[in-house]
């Protein structure tokens, strides 16, 4: 799976615009008083203004040999969140992945992650152009198995890691939908941020086919996208 487009809502549009243009040093590809978008690797990321606070968790995929370089680039730009034992890096053995966390301008939980199983090394100096794309978006639900089956039935994207009780995933190392049961897994690691349902729209590519996902009011709709 690849997340080709991701559309999120925020009540802090200008703060997040500043984050992406001044902190990550990205150029705007769309800009108005109600929305903006940036291109991050293969993903077009769009934020739309909202009267309500919506808190998301998403991640940026980078080359697997660039985690320390990414940290060195980011540590003076934002506060890097600590995990266990005052560490800043998290090691996910079951995923063969490592990452670190920070907040964007809307207080969304953002993550920079590497997946060691991917063949994507780079020797270029690290900056925002090194980000390969968005590789995760959280979809909180009380029905992990049902939502996963819905994704599988329409897109043929398979259950990836985790379980159907507390926390599952659908997708691949490159891109995945996170499926936490927010009655069991109640906060986004490594924070105390409550996991809550928040609306989003995504366009994903699976096996050279493209699909549109719309998540709203805890309901997921999936359609072919031409």
Secondary structure, 3 states (H helix, E strand, C coil): CEEEEEEEEECCHHHHHHHHHHHCCCCEEEECCCEEEEEECCEEEEEEECCCCCCCEEEEECCCCCHHHHHHHHCCCCCCCCCHHHCCCEEEHHHCEEEEEEECCCCCEEEEEEECCCCCCCCCCCCHHHCCEEEEEECCECCHHHHHHHHHHHHCCCEEEECCCCEEEEECCCCEEEEEECCCCCECCCCCCECCCCCEEEEEEECCEEEEEEEECCEEEEEECC
